[in-house]
Amino acid sequence: HLQERALAEAENRPLPQSCSSNDVRALRISDFKHAHEQAS
């Protein structure tokens, strides 16, 4: 139950998760564009 509560509290914090997810999304997009340029 402690781990579940910790996960719930972490999910209830929008700022760190949204920032990290946005950074990961930007990295994935840049990596995809770079790989696409090398492929073509």
C-alpha positions, 0 to 999 in steps of 0.5 A: 500500500505504501508503494501505491500511495507513493505512486498516487502522490507522484501522479498527483504532481503535474509539474515534474511529470509534464516537464519530463514527458515534454522533454522525452517527447521532444527528444523522441521527435528530434531523434526521429527527424535525425534518423529520417534524414539519415535514412533518406 
